[in-house]
């Protein structure tokens, strides 16, 4: 099964990562996403207290403001992934599990690929994991968002000491 790696790898091309390894990296990253979410919430709360007062900051947001702040939160999480992927192809969770995001050609993904992937990957997970389960069916071992962004998550070799 292509869940662990693809059969079409060469010595210069690392194997495509399997579902379990990807999900474990996501668990590690979720701790960082939680910290980013808390920081975002603290900044928003601080701004509300500063500009609207303590009483106003205690009431829930409604209407357009609610959706603007939700979009900002989603954008801050997407920025974390995009920045990490453009910088080194890895988040901290990916680095721990020796995973790296690459173009299909092996290079660093573009800003557009990273942003699009940041939007599509959560949707693939929210669709009852169907986007990730696609790795078992796809001959290359790609998830939905890998195919749509023309990227791949590969397993890096162990470093020799």
N, C-alpha and C positions, 0 to 999 in steps of 0.2 A: 504494500500500500504506500502511496506517496505521502503519508502523514509524517514520516520522519525525514525523508529526503527524496529527491527525484532521482530517477535512474540515469538521466542524461547529464551527468556532471563530468567534467574533465579535471585533471590535476590542478589546473590554474583557476578553475571555477568552483567555489565552495558549494556545498549542497544547500538546497532550499530548506528552510526551517519547518519543522512539523508543528501541528496545532498545539500540543501540550507545552512545548518550549515557548511558543508565542504567548500562550495564556499565562504561563508562569512569569514571564517578563512583564505582562500587563498587571499581574498582582503586585509585583514590586513597584511598578510605576504608579499604581493606584495610591500608594502612600504619598508620593510626591504630588499627585493630582489633588489629594485631600489637603495638603499643606498650601498649595496654590489657591484652592477654593477658599480656605480660611483667610488667607491674606487678601483675596479679592473682596470677601464679605466684610472684613475689617476696614478696608479702604472705603467701600461704599457706605458703611455705617458711619465712619468718621466724617465723610463728606456730607451725609444727611444731617448729622448733628451740627456740623459747622454752618451749613447754609440754611437749614430749616428749623433747627432747635431740637432739643431732646424729646419734647412731646411729639413732634411730628415724626421723628425717627422711629418711634415706637409703634406707629401704625403701619400695617402692611401696604405695600405698593399695589396699585391697581392700574388697569388700562395699559397704555403704551409704555409707561415707565417700567412696568413689570417685565415686558418683553424686551425692552432695550437692555435692562440689566441682566436678564437671562442670556441674551445674545452676547453681551460683554463677557459674561462668565465663560460661556462656551468658547468665545474667541480667545480668552486668556489660556484656556487649556489647549486649544489648537496651536496657539503661539508657542507654548512649551514644546510640543512635539515637533512643530515645523522648525524651530530654532535648533533643537537637538539634531534632527535629521539632516539639516543643511550643514551644520557644523562638523559632525563626525559620523553621521549615519546611525547614531545610537543614542538611546536614552539611557538612564542609569540602570533600569531593569534589563534593557537589551544588552548592555555591556556586561552585566552580571551573568547572563545566560549566553554570552558570546554570540549575539545576534547583531546583524547590521542590515540596514535598509540600503538598497542599491537600485540604480537603473537596471533595466534588462541588460544593458551593455556592461554593467559592472561599475559605473561611475556614480558620483554623487547625484541624487535626484534634484530636480529643479524646484524652485519656490512653488511653482504651480502644482507640480506633482505632490509636494509635501502638504500644501493647503488642501488640495482635493482629497488626499488620503486622510487628513485630519477630520474631514467631514464624513467621508464614506466609511471609515473603519468603525466608528461607534454605531452607525446604522447597521453594519454587518453583524455586530454583536447584539444589538437590540432586536434584530429579526430572529430571535430565539437561537442565535448563534449560527444561523444558516450560512452567513457569509464566511465564517471560519470552517464550518463543516464541509464547505465546498472543497477544501484542501484534500479531503479523502477521495473526491470524485475526479478532480482536475488532474490530468496526467503530469503536469509540471509541479503540482503541489501548491498552487497559488490559491489564495483566498479571493473573494470577490473584489475587494479594494486593491489587491495586487494587480489583477487583470485590468481594472478600470484605469489605474494610474500608470500602468506599464512599469511597475517596480517589482522588486522581490526582496524578501527577507531571507538572508543566508546565515548559515552557521559558520562562524570563523574557527580556524584551527586553534588548538591550545597553544599558549605561548610556552616556548622552551626556556628553562632557567639555566 
